[in-house]
Amino acid sequence: MNNTEPVNLTEALASFTDVYSPRIVARMNDYDVRIAHTRGEHVWHVHEDTDEFFLVLDGRFDLALRAADGTERTVELHKGDTFTVPKGTEHKPSSPGASILMFEPTGTPTTGDRHEGDIPSHVDSTTGHELA
């Protein structure tokens, strides 16, 4: 990946249509900056050793969060909203349609260190794809 040229996020998002299949638009230290389209349900999952940062670029993006005691709450995010899921927190993204930007350590799988149930066919279990 070449970090010496600017990346236009609007153009990058227009270059693919897959949902929950993030593209890496930049790398910074040991982190990937990823963008993704979202629609439908993701899967309950957890990242044991890292926080996960989200910025909603367009649309609405919901994060269901499950506390250690099993209680659940949902955070509804809109364009311009940011939210960080703390490491070790089970979460399940869902969306009626959105575009998001994420910061995650390079190599972090989209379905976490562990996940609940089968991975739906529209969810790409990946550590991110290079931007074409």
C-alpha positions, 0 to 999 in steps of 0.5 A, a space after each residue: 500500500 502506498 501512503 504517499 498519495 491522498 485517498 478520496 473516501 467518496 471515490 474509494 467507497 464508490 469502487 466497491 459495493 460489498 457490505 461488511 467487506 472492509 477496504 484498507 485505505 491507509 496504514 498508520 503505525 500498526 493500524 489499518 484505516 478501513 472503510 466499509 459499506 454496511 447493510 443488514 445484520 453482522 454477527 455477535 463477536 468480540 476483540 479480546 485485545 483491542 478497542 474498535 473505533 467507528 466513524 459513520 460517514 453516511 447513513 445509520 449504523 447500530 452497535 448492539 453491546 453486551 455487558 459482562 452480566 449479559 445485559 444488552 443495549 444498542 448505540 445508534 450512530 448517524 453521519 458524523 458520529 464516532 464510537 469506540 467499542 472497548 476491548 473485550 466487549 461483545 458487539 453486533 453491528 447492524 444497519 439499514 445502510 451506511 458507510 463507515 470508517 474504522 481504526 483497527 490494529 493491522 490483522 484484526 479479523 472482522 468477525 473478532 477473536 471469537 463469534 457467536 453462531 454461523 457467519 452470514 453469507 453477506 459478512 466477509 470474515 477478513 482482515 481487510 482487503 487492499 483498495 483496488 
